[in-house]
Amino acid sequence: MNAYALASGRRPRAETPQRLTVGPPRPRWTPASHLVLIPIETLGRAALRTRFAITPPWEKPVYRDPEDEGT
């Protein structure tokens, strides 16, 4: 704030950028035509034994003990 604005009690006009420095993010979605649904019953034994990176909540210690330190 400059000295004139302080002495006169007027608020200076806010300075806003004329354009954004970062553009808005592109929408992230998958059209229905690109999806393929596979019934789980048609999967082979090897596919059903596949381990995933995400553990379901009911397999986490905190599910059984809410005071557990893990996630």
HTML snippet that shows the backbone in 3Dmol.js (N, CA, C, O; Angstrom):
<script src="https://3Dmol.org/build/3Dmol-min.js"></script>
<div id="view" style="width:600px;height:400px;position:relative"></div>
<script>
const pdb = `
ATOM      1  N   MET A   1       0.862  -1.164   0.000  1.00  0.00           N
ATOM      2  CA  MET A   1       0.000   0.000   0.000  1.00  0.00           C
ATOM      3  C   MET A   1       0.912   1.231   0.000  1.00  0.00           C
ATOM      4  O   MET A   1       1.877   1.294   0.761  1.00  0.00           O
ATOM      5  N   ASN A   2       0.604   2.189  -0.843  1.00  0.00           N
ATOM      6  CA  ASN A   2       1.469   3.368  -0.910  1.00  0.00           C
ATOM      7  C   ASN A   2       1.089   4.382   0.178  1.00  0.00           C
ATOM      8  O   ASN A   2       0.050   4.248   0.824  1.00  0.00           O
ATOM      9  N   ALA A   3       1.936   5.389   0.371  1.00  0.00           N
ATOM     10  CA  ALA A   3       1.740   6.373   1.444  1.00  0.00           C
ATOM     11  C   ALA A   3       0.455   7.183   1.239  1.00  0.00           C
ATOM     12  O   ALA A   3      -0.240   7.477   2.212  1.00  0.00           O
ATOM     13  N   TYR A   4       0.123   7.550  -0.012  1.00  0.00           N
ATOM     14  CA  TYR A   4      -1.090   8.331  -0.273  1.00  0.00           C
ATOM     15  C   TYR A   4      -2.330   7.559   0.177  1.00  0.00           C
ATOM     16  O   TYR A   4      -3.229   8.119   0.803  1.00  0.00           O
ATOM     17  N   ALA A   5      -2.364   6.253  -0.155  1.00  0.00           N
ATOM     18  CA  ALA A   5      -3.513   5.431   0.213  1.00  0.00           C
ATOM     19  C   ALA A   5      -3.638   5.346   1.727  1.00  0.00           C
ATOM     20  O   ALA A   5      -4.746   5.372   2.264  1.00  0.00           O
ATOM     21  N   LEU A   6      -2.509   5.245   2.413  1.00  0.00           N
ATOM     22  CA  LEU A   6      -2.549   5.182   3.878  1.00  0.00           C
ATOM     23  C   LEU A   6      -3.053   6.497   4.469  1.00  0.00           C
ATOM     24  O   LEU A   6      -3.878   6.497   5.383  1.00  0.00           O
ATOM     25  N   ALA A   7      -2.551   7.620   3.943  1.00  0.00           N
ATOM     26  CA  ALA A   7      -2.918   8.926   4.489  1.00  0.00           C
ATOM     27  C   ALA A   7      -4.366   9.290   4.152  1.00  0.00           C
ATOM     28  O   ALA A   7      -5.042   9.909   4.974  1.00  0.00           O
ATOM     29  N   SER A   8      -4.851   8.930   2.986  1.00  0.00           N
ATOM     30  CA  SER A   8      -6.197   9.314   2.581  1.00  0.00           C
ATOM     31  C   SER A   8      -7.266   8.335   3.069  1.00  0.00           C
ATOM     32  O   SER A   8      -8.456   8.650   3.027  1.00  0.00           O
ATOM     33  N   GLY A   9      -6.856   7.158   3.529  1.00  0.00           N
ATOM     34  CA  GLY A   9      -7.808   6.168   3.980  1.00  0.00           C
ATOM     35  C   GLY A   9      -8.455   5.403   2.841  1.00  0.00           C
ATOM     36  O   GLY A   9      -9.370   4.611   3.067  1.00  0.00           O
ATOM     37  N   ARG A  10      -7.990   5.630   1.618  1.00  0.00           N
ATOM     38  CA  ARG A  10      -8.549   4.923   0.458  1.00  0.00           C
ATOM     39  C   ARG A  10      -7.780   3.617   0.243  1.00  0.00           C
ATOM     40  O   ARG A  10      -6.571   3.524   0.452  1.00  0.00           O
ATOM     41  N   ARG A  11      -8.522   2.657  -0.172  1.00  0.00           N
ATOM     42  CA  ARG A  11      -7.886   1.383  -0.497  1.00  0.00           C
ATOM     43  C   ARG A  11      -7.395   1.409  -1.931  1.00  0.00           C
ATOM     44  O   ARG A  11      -8.141   1.813  -2.822  1.00  0.00           O
ATOM     45  N   PRO A  12      -6.172   0.993  -2.180  1.00  0.00           N
ATOM     46  CA  PRO A  12      -5.699   0.955  -3.572  1.00  0.00           C
ATOM     47  C   PRO A  12      -6.408  -0.156  -4.347  1.00  0.00           C
ATOM     48  O   PRO A  12      -6.866  -1.143  -3.772  1.00  0.00           O
ATOM     49  N   ARG A  13      -6.484   0.030  -5.644  1.00  0.00           N
ATOM     50  CA  ARG A  13      -7.091  -0.983  -6.503  1.00  0.00           C
ATOM     51  C   ARG A  13      -6.214  -2.233  -6.536  1.00  0.00           C
ATOM     52  O   ARG A  13      -4.993  -2.138  -6.657  1.00  0.00           O
ATOM     53  N   ALA A  14      -6.819  -3.360  -6.433  1.00  0.00           N
ATOM     54  CA  ALA A  14      -6.055  -4.618  -6.467  1.00  0.00           C
ATOM     55  C   ALA A  14      -5.493  -4.842  -7.857  1.00  0.00           C
ATOM     56  O   ALA A  14      -6.172  -4.627  -8.861  1.00  0.00           O
ATOM     57  N   GLU A  15      -4.265  -5.270  -7.900  1.00  0.00           N
ATOM     58  CA  GLU A  15      -3.639  -5.583  -9.180  1.00  0.00           C
ATOM     59  C   GLU A  15      -3.825  -7.064  -9.459  1.00  0.00           C
ATOM     60  O   GLU A  15      -3.368  -7.915  -8.696  1.00  0.00           O
ATOM     61  N   THR A  16      -4.492  -7.359 -10.545  1.00  0.00           N
ATOM     62  CA  THR A  16      -4.701  -8.750 -10.931  1.00  0.00           C
ATOM     63  C   THR A  16      -3.959  -9.013 -12.227  1.00  0.00           C
ATOM     64  O   THR A  16      -3.847  -8.130 -13.077  1.00  0.00           O
ATOM     65  N   PRO A  17      -3.450 -10.231 -12.377  1.00  0.00           N
ATOM     66  CA  PRO A  17      -2.738 -10.550 -13.614  1.00  0.00           C
ATOM     67  C   PRO A  17      -3.687 -10.493 -14.809  1.00  0.00           C
ATOM     68  O   PRO A  17      -4.869 -10.815 -14.693  1.00  0.00           O
ATOM     69  N   GLN A  18      -3.160 -10.084 -15.943  1.00  0.00           N
ATOM     70  CA  GLN A  18      -3.966  -9.975 -17.155  1.00  0.00           C
ATOM     71  C   GLN A  18      -4.307 -11.341 -17.740  1.00  0.00           C
ATOM     72  O   GLN A  18      -5.339 -11.502 -18.391  1.00  0.00           O
ATOM     73  N   ARG A  19      -3.445 -12.320 -17.507  1.00  0.00           N
ATOM     74  CA  ARG A  19      -3.745 -13.676 -17.967  1.00  0.00           C
ATOM     75  C   ARG A  19      -3.122 -14.674 -17.009  1.00  0.00           C
ATOM     76  O   ARG A  19      -2.162 -14.370 -16.301  1.00  0.00           O
ATOM     77  N   LEU A  20      -3.678 -15.849 -17.003  1.00  0.00           N
ATOM     78  CA  LEU A  20      -3.183 -16.889 -16.109  1.00  0.00           C
ATOM     79  C   LEU A  20      -1.835 -17.396 -16.599  1.00  0.00           C
ATOM     80  O   LEU A  20      -1.594 -17.490 -17.803  1.00  0.00           O
ATOM     81  N   THR A  21      -0.967 -17.720 -15.660  1.00  0.00           N
ATOM     82  CA  THR A  21       0.334 -18.255 -16.043  1.00  0.00           C
ATOM     83  C   THR A  21       0.248 -19.756 -16.316  1.00  0.00           C
ATOM     84  O   THR A  21       1.061 -20.300 -17.063  1.00  0.00           O
ATOM     85  N   VAL A  22      -0.730 -20.423 -15.715  1.00  0.00           N
ATOM     86  CA  VAL A  22      -0.932 -21.851 -15.936  1.00  0.00           C
ATOM     87  C   VAL A  22      -2.351 -22.043 -16.429  1.00  0.00           C
ATOM     88  O   VAL A  22      -3.304 -21.577 -15.804  1.00  0.00           O
ATOM     89  N   GLY A  23      -2.486 -22.717 -17.532  1.00  0.00           N
ATOM     90  CA  GLY A  23      -3.814 -22.954 -18.085  1.00  0.00           C
ATOM     91  C   GLY A  23      -4.610 -23.931 -17.247  1.00  0.00           C
ATOM     92  O   GLY A  23      -4.042 -24.641 -16.417  1.00  0.00           O
ATOM     93  N   PRO A  24      -5.906 -23.979 -17.448  1.00  0.00           N
ATOM     94  CA  PRO A  24      -6.727 -24.923 -16.691  1.00  0.00           C
ATOM     95  C   PRO A  24      -6.387 -26.355 -17.092  1.00  0.00           C
ATOM     96  O   PRO A  24      -5.977 -26.600 -18.227  1.00  0.00           O
ATOM     97  N   PRO A  25      -6.552 -27.297 -16.175  1.00  0.00           N
ATOM     98  CA  PRO A  25      -6.231 -28.689 -16.516  1.00  0.00           C
ATOM     99  C   PRO A  25      -7.199 -29.234 -17.557  1.00  0.00           C
ATOM    100  O   PRO A  25      -8.368 -28.851 -17.607  1.00  0.00           O
ATOM    101  N   ARG A  26      -6.693 -30.124 -18.374  1.00  0.00           N
ATOM    102  CA  ARG A  26      -7.534 -30.757 -19.385  1.00  0.00           C
ATOM    103  C   ARG A  26      -8.472 -31.734 -18.696  1.00  0.00           C
ATOM    104  O   ARG A  26      -8.079 -32.354 -17.708  1.00  0.00           O
ATOM    105  N   PRO A  27      -9.689 -31.893 -19.176  1.00  0.00           N
ATOM    106  CA  PRO A  27     -10.604 -32.846 -18.551  1.00  0.00           C
ATOM    107  C   PRO A  27     -10.064 -34.268 -18.672  1.00  0.00           C
ATOM    108  O   PRO A  27      -9.515 -34.649 -19.706  1.00  0.00           O
ATOM    109  N   ARG A  28     -10.225 -35.043 -17.607  1.00  0.00           N
ATOM    110  CA  ARG A  28      -9.748 -36.425 -17.606  1.00  0.00           C
ATOM    111  C   ARG A  28     -10.952 -37.349 -17.517  1.00  0.00           C
ATOM    112  O   ARG A  28     -11.572 -37.470 -16.460  1.00  0.00           O
ATOM    113  N   TRP A  29     -11.268 -37.978 -18.588  1.00  0.00           N
ATOM    114  CA  TRP A  29     -12.372 -38.923 -18.608  1.00  0.00           C
ATOM    115  C   TRP A  29     -12.164 -39.905 -19.737  1.00  0.00           C
ATOM    116  O   TRP A  29     -11.411 -39.643 -20.675  1.00  0.00           O
ATOM    117  N   THR A  30     -12.836 -41.037 -19.641  1.00  0.00           N
ATOM    118  CA  THR A  30     -12.764 -42.065 -20.666  1.00  0.00           C
ATOM    119  C   THR A  30     -14.149 -42.234 -21.257  1.00  0.00           C
ATOM    120  O   THR A  30     -15.101 -42.512 -20.526  1.00  0.00           O
ATOM    121  N   PRO A  31     -14.282 -42.072 -22.563  1.00  0.00           N
ATOM    122  CA  PRO A  31     -15.599 -42.256 -23.168  1.00  0.00           C
ATOM    123  C   PRO A  31     -16.049 -43.712 -23.054  1.00  0.00           C
ATOM    124  O   PRO A  31     -15.227 -44.628 -23.046  1.00  0.00           O
ATOM    125  N   ALA A  32     -17.342 -43.909 -22.968  1.00  0.00           N
ATOM    126  CA  ALA A  32     -17.909 -45.252 -22.815  1.00  0.00           C
ATOM    127  C   ALA A  32     -17.492 -46.175 -23.954  1.00  0.00           C
ATOM    128  O   ALA A  32     -17.370 -47.384 -23.757  1.00  0.00           O
ATOM    129  N   SER A  33     -17.273 -45.624 -25.133  1.00  0.00           N
ATOM    130  CA  SER A  33     -16.901 -46.465 -26.279  1.00  0.00           C
ATOM    131  C   SER A  33     -15.512 -47.090 -26.111  1.00  0.00           C
ATOM    132  O   SER A  33     -15.188 -48.042 -26.821  1.00  0.00           O
ATOM    133  N   HIS A  34     -14.684 -46.580 -25.191  1.00  0.00           N
ATOM    134  CA  HIS A  34     -13.347 -47.130 -24.963  1.00  0.00           C
ATOM    135  C   HIS A  34     -13.304 -48.127 -23.806  1.00  0.00           C
ATOM    136  O   HIS A  34     -12.244 -48.681 -23.513  1.00  0.00           O
ATOM    137  N   LEU A  35     -14.427 -48.362 -23.151  1.00  0.00           N
ATOM    138  CA  LEU A  35     -14.471 -49.288 -22.018  1.00  0.00           C
ATOM    139  C   LEU A  35     -14.900 -50.674 -22.467  1.00  0.00           C
ATOM    140  O   LEU A  35     -15.751 -50.830 -23.343  1.00  0.00           O
ATOM    141  N   VAL A  36     -14.291 -51.676 -21.845  1.00  0.00           N
ATOM    142  CA  VAL A  36     -14.680 -53.055 -22.092  1.00  0.00           C
ATOM    143  C   VAL A  36     -14.945 -53.680 -20.725  1.00  0.00           C
ATOM    144  O   VAL A  36     -14.041 -53.746 -19.891  1.00  0.00           O
ATOM    145  N   LEU A  37     -16.160 -54.134 -20.489  1.00  0.00           N
ATOM    146  CA  LEU A  37     -16.516 -54.771 -19.229  1.00  0.00           C
ATOM    147  C   LEU A  37     -16.361 -56.279 -19.372  1.00  0.00           C
ATOM    148  O   LEU A  37     -16.884 -56.884 -20.308  1.00  0.00           O
ATOM    149  N   ILE A  38     -15.631 -56.881 -18.422  1.00  0.00           N
ATOM    150  CA  ILE A  38     -15.384 -58.319 -18.451  1.00  0.00           C
ATOM    151  C   ILE A  38     -15.982 -58.923 -17.189  1.00  0.00           C
ATOM    152  O   ILE A  38     -15.558 -58.572 -16.088  1.00  0.00           O
ATOM    153  N   PRO A  39     -16.955 -59.820 -17.316  1.00  0.00           N
ATOM    154  CA  PRO A  39     -17.528 -60.447 -16.119  1.00  0.00           C
ATOM    155  C   PRO A  39     -16.466 -61.236 -15.362  1.00  0.00           C
ATOM    156  O   PRO A  39     -15.687 -61.965 -15.976  1.00  0.00           O
ATOM    157  N   ILE A  40     -16.426 -61.103 -14.052  1.00  0.00           N
ATOM    158  CA  ILE A  40     -15.405 -61.765 -13.240  1.00  0.00           C
ATOM    159  C   ILE A  40     -15.512 -63.289 -13.353  1.00  0.00           C
ATOM    160  O   ILE A  40     -14.515 -63.996 -13.206  1.00  0.00           O
ATOM    161  N   GLU A  41     -16.706 -63.786 -13.610  1.00  0.00           N
ATOM    162  CA  GLU A  41     -16.896 -65.233 -13.729  1.00  0.00           C
ATOM    163  C   GLU A  41     -16.154 -65.821 -14.923  1.00  0.00           C
ATOM    164  O   GLU A  41     -15.886 -67.022 -14.940  1.00  0.00           O
ATOM    165  N   THR A  42     -15.818 -65.011 -15.915  1.00  0.00           N
ATOM    166  CA  THR A  42     -15.143 -65.521 -17.111  1.00  0.00           C
ATOM    167  C   THR A  42     -13.619 -65.516 -16.969  1.00  0.00           C
ATOM    168  O   THR A  42     -12.921 -65.987 -17.867  1.00  0.00           O
ATOM    169  N   LEU A  43     -13.098 -64.999 -15.877  1.00  0.00           N
ATOM    170  CA  LEU A  43     -11.653 -64.936 -15.689  1.00  0.00           C
ATOM    171  C   LEU A  43     -11.099 -66.297 -15.278  1.00  0.00           C
ATOM    172  O   LEU A  43     -11.756 -67.062 -14.572  1.00  0.00           O
ATOM    173  N   GLY A  44      -9.883 -66.586 -15.728  1.00  0.00           N
ATOM    174  CA  GLY A  44      -9.225 -67.841 -15.370  1.00  0.00           C
ATOM    175  C   GLY A  44      -8.656 -67.778 -13.953  1.00  0.00           C
ATOM    176  O   GLY A  44      -8.674 -66.725 -13.314  1.00  0.00           O
ATOM    177  N   ARG A  45      -8.155 -68.902 -13.474  1.00  0.00           N
ATOM    178  CA  ARG A  45      -7.605 -68.978 -12.112  1.00  0.00           C
ATOM    179  C   ARG A  45      -6.421 -68.027 -11.916  1.00  0.00           C
ATOM    180  O   ARG A  45      -6.303 -67.385 -10.872  1.00  0.00           O
ATOM    181  N   ALA A  46      -5.557 -67.941 -12.910  1.00  0.00           N
ATOM    182  CA  ALA A  46      -4.378 -67.071 -12.786  1.00  0.00           C
ATOM    183  C   ALA A  46      -4.804 -65.611 -12.646  1.00  0.00           C
ATOM    184  O   ALA A  46      -4.225 -64.871 -11.851  1.00  0.00           O
ATOM    185  N   ALA A  47      -5.792 -65.200 -13.398  1.00  0.00           N
ATOM    186  CA  ALA A  47      -6.268 -63.820 -13.327  1.00  0.00           C
ATOM    187  C   ALA A  47      -6.920 -63.536 -11.978  1.00  0.00           C
ATOM    188  O   ALA A  47      -6.779 -62.438 -11.438  1.00  0.00           O
ATOM    189  N   LEU A  48      -7.630 -64.514 -11.436  1.00  0.00           N
ATOM    190  CA  LEU A  48      -8.285 -64.325 -10.143  1.00  0.00           C
ATOM    191  C   LEU A  48      -7.283 -64.254  -8.991  1.00  0.00           C
ATOM    192  O   LEU A  48      -7.588 -63.678  -7.946  1.00  0.00           O
ATOM    193  N   ARG A  49      -6.079 -64.837  -9.169  1.00  0.00           N
ATOM    194  CA  ARG A  49      -5.054 -64.800  -8.131  1.00  0.00           C
ATOM    195  C   ARG A  49      -4.176 -63.547  -8.211  1.00  0.00           C
ATOM    196  O   ARG A  49      -3.265 -63.384  -7.400  1.00  0.00           O
ATOM    197  N   THR A  50      -4.434 -62.676  -9.162  1.00  0.00           N
ATOM    198  CA  THR A  50      -3.617 -61.478  -9.353  1.00  0.00           C
ATOM    199  C   THR A  50      -3.680 -60.587  -8.120  1.00  0.00           C
ATOM    200  O   THR A  50      -4.756 -60.335  -7.578  1.00  0.00           O
ATOM    201  N   ARG A  51      -2.517 -60.113  -7.682  1.00  0.00           N
ATOM    202  CA  ARG A  51      -2.437 -59.195  -6.545  1.00  0.00           C
ATOM    203  C   ARG A  51      -2.521 -57.773  -7.080  1.00  0.00           C
ATOM    204  O   ARG A  51      -1.948 -57.468  -8.126  1.00  0.00           O
ATOM    205  N   PHE A  52      -3.225 -56.910  -6.377  1.00  0.00           N
ATOM    206  CA  PHE A  52      -3.369 -55.523  -6.783  1.00  0.00           C
ATOM    207  C   PHE A  52      -2.607 -54.625  -5.831  1.00  0.00           C
ATOM    208  O   PHE A  52      -2.364 -55.006  -4.686  1.00  0.00           O
ATOM    209  N   ALA A  53      -2.226 -53.440  -6.282  1.00  0.00           N
ATOM    210  CA  ALA A  53      -1.476 -52.496  -5.461  1.00  0.00           C
ATOM    211  C   ALA A  53      -2.336 -51.905  -4.351  1.00  0.00           C
ATOM    212  O   ALA A  53      -1.808 -51.470  -3.327  1.00  0.00           O
ATOM    213  N   ILE A  54      -3.637 -51.883  -4.538  1.00  0.00           N
ATOM    214  CA  ILE A  54      -4.526 -51.297  -3.542  1.00  0.00           C
ATOM    215  C   ILE A  54      -5.109 -52.410  -2.684  1.00  0.00           C
ATOM    216  O   ILE A  54      -5.711 -53.358  -3.190  1.00  0.00           O
ATOM    217  N   THR A  55      -4.918 -52.275  -1.373  1.00  0.00           N
ATOM    218  CA  THR A  55      -5.451 -53.252  -0.432  1.00  0.00           C
ATOM    219  C   THR A  55      -6.848 -52.821  -0.003  1.00  0.00           C
ATOM    220  O   THR A  55      -7.050 -51.664   0.366  1.00  0.00           O
ATOM    221  N   PRO A  56      -7.812 -53.734  -0.044  1.00  0.00           N
ATOM    222  CA  PRO A  56      -9.160 -53.358   0.400  1.00  0.00           C
ATOM    223  C   PRO A  56      -9.154 -53.005   1.890  1.00  0.00           C
ATOM    224  O   PRO A  56      -8.346 -53.549   2.643  1.00  0.00           O
ATOM    225  N   PRO A  57     -10.032 -52.111   2.328  1.00  0.00           N
ATOM    226  CA  PRO A  57     -10.040 -51.666   3.725  1.00  0.00           C
ATOM    227  C   PRO A  57     -10.188 -52.804   4.725  1.00  0.00           C
ATOM    228  O   PRO A  57      -9.590 -52.754   5.800  1.00  0.00           O
ATOM    229  N   TRP A  58     -10.967 -53.822   4.400  1.00  0.00           N
ATOM    230  CA  TRP A  58     -11.203 -54.896   5.355  1.00  0.00           C
ATOM    231  C   TRP A  58      -9.979 -55.786   5.550  1.00  0.00           C
ATOM    232  O   TRP A  58      -9.966 -56.614   6.461  1.00  0.00           O
ATOM    233  N   GLU A  59      -8.948 -55.636   4.714  1.00  0.00           N
ATOM    234  CA  GLU A  59      -7.715 -56.395   4.896  1.00  0.00           C
ATOM    235  C   GLU A  59      -6.640 -55.595   5.632  1.00  0.00           C
ATOM    236  O   GLU A  59      -5.535 -56.097   5.840  1.00  0.00           O
ATOM    237  N   LYS A  60      -6.944 -54.373   6.023  1.00  0.00           N
ATOM    238  CA  LYS A  60      -5.982 -53.529   6.722  1.00  0.00           C
ATOM    239  C   LYS A  60      -6.146 -53.684   8.230  1.00  0.00           C
ATOM    240  O   LYS A  60      -7.265 -53.858   8.714  1.00  0.00           O
ATOM    241  N   PRO A  61      -5.033 -53.621   8.985  1.00  0.00           N
ATOM    242  CA  PRO A  61      -5.120 -53.762  10.441  1.00  0.00           C
ATOM    243  C   PRO A  61      -6.039 -52.725  11.085  1.00  0.00           C
ATOM    244  O   PRO A  61      -6.707 -53.026  12.075  1.00  0.00           O
ATOM    245  N   VAL A  62      -6.082 -51.526  10.544  1.00  0.00           N
ATOM    246  CA  VAL A  62      -6.901 -50.465  11.135  1.00  0.00           C
ATOM    247  C   VAL A  62      -8.392 -50.797  11.043  1.00  0.00           C
ATOM    248  O   VAL A  62      -9.189 -50.234  11.794  1.00  0.00           O
ATOM    249  N   TYR A  63      -8.777 -51.679  10.160  1.00  0.00           N
ATOM    250  CA  TYR A  63     -10.187 -52.087  10.046  1.00  0.00           C
ATOM    251  C   TYR A  63     -10.616 -52.867  11.293  1.00  0.00           C
ATOM    252  O   TYR A  63     -11.732 -52.714  11.790  1.00  0.00           O
ATOM    253  N   ARG A  64      -9.686 -53.717  11.788  1.00  0.00           N
ATOM    254  CA  ARG A  64      -9.967 -54.494  12.993  1.00  0.00           C
ATOM    255  C   ARG A  64      -9.696 -53.706  14.260  1.00  0.00           C
ATOM    256  O   ARG A  64     -10.381 -53.879  15.268  1.00  0.00           O
ATOM    257  N   ASP A  65      -8.673 -52.823  14.205  1.00  0.00           N
ATOM    258  CA  ASP A  65      -8.284 -52.035  15.377  1.00  0.00           C
ATOM    259  C   ASP A  65      -8.166 -50.579  14.965  1.00  0.00           C
ATOM    260  O   ASP A  65      -7.147 -50.192  14.394  1.00  0.00           O
ATOM    261  N   PRO A  66      -9.202 -49.735  15.244  1.00  0.00           N
ATOM    262  CA  PRO A  66      -9.195 -48.343  14.800  1.00  0.00           C
ATOM    263  C   PRO A  66      -8.034 -47.516  15.355  1.00  0.00           C
ATOM    264  O   PRO A  66      -7.723 -46.455  14.813  1.00  0.00           O
ATOM    265  N   GLU A  67      -7.389 -47.987  16.433  1.00  0.00           N
ATOM    266  CA  GLU A  67      -6.268 -47.236  17.001  1.00  0.00           C
ATOM    267  C   GLU A  67      -4.919 -47.690  16.432  1.00  0.00           C
ATOM    268  O   GLU A  67      -3.873 -47.237  16.898  1.00  0.00           O
ATOM    269  N   ASP A  68      -4.931 -48.557  15.455  1.00  0.00           N
ATOM    270  CA  ASP A  68      -3.689 -49.020  14.823  1.00  0.00           C
ATOM    271  C   ASP A  68      -2.992 -47.840  14.146  1.00  0.00           C
ATOM    272  O   ASP A  68      -3.650 -46.936  13.631  1.00  0.00           O
ATOM    273  N   GLU A  69      -1.670 -47.853  14.148  1.00  0.00           N
ATOM    274  CA  GLU A  69      -0.876 -46.766  13.572  1.00  0.00           C
ATOM    275  C   GLU A  69      -0.761 -46.849  12.051  1.00  0.00           C
ATOM    276  O   GLU A  69      -0.365 -45.868  11.422  1.00  0.00           O
ATOM    277  N   GLY A  70      -1.090 -47.966  11.452  1.00  0.00           N
ATOM    278  CA  GLY A  70      -0.971 -48.130  10.005  1.00  0.00           C
ATOM    279  C   GLY A  70      -2.107 -47.452   9.260  1.00  0.00           C
ATOM    280  O   GLY A  70      -2.984 -46.829   9.858  1.00  0.00           O
ATOM    281  N   THR A  71      -2.070 -47.588   7.935  1.00  0.00           N
ATOM    282  CA  THR A  71      -3.140 -46.991   7.131  1.00  0.00           C
ATOM    283  C   THR A  71      -4.162 -48.018   6.752  1.00  0.00           C
ATOM    284  O   THR A  71      -5.138 -47.697   6.074  1.00  0.00           O
TER     285      THR A  71
END
`;
const viewer = $3Dmol.createViewer("view");
viewer.addModel(pdb, "pdb");
viewer.setStyle({}, {cartoon: {color: "spectrum"}});
viewer.zoomTo();
viewer.render();
</script>
